[in-house]
Amino acid sequence: MNKVRITAIRQTVYGDLMAKYENPIEHTCDVREGQQWISVDGQCPEGLCPSAWESMRPFVESLARGEGNFYDGWMKDPMSAMISCNDGFRPFSFYIEVTNE
């Protein structure tokens, strides 16, 4: 199976939606831009947010099996994907790609 690198690319924050719909919370996300993880055998890497993992898991598992070309040519590199976590107030975008590390 391929190893898959997961890189936290960017977080978007929707303050207007947070003000309108979200109850105030003290702690949200520990992910930081530039952070990387390596998935081995399609498994969730230690320290990766479980909610983010659930959003990207099917793509990581497919890349680990050597599959790719999601949505018929969506990505320039067919062995990659750009996936966002499911936080509707402050989603993080993750670039996932096959790696030889």
Secondary structure, 3 states (H helix, E strand, C coil): CCEEEEEEEEECCCHHHHHHHCCCCCCCCCCCCCCEEEECCCCCCCCCCHHHHHHHHHHHHHHHCCCCCCCCCCCCCCCEEEEECCCCCCCEEEEEEEECC
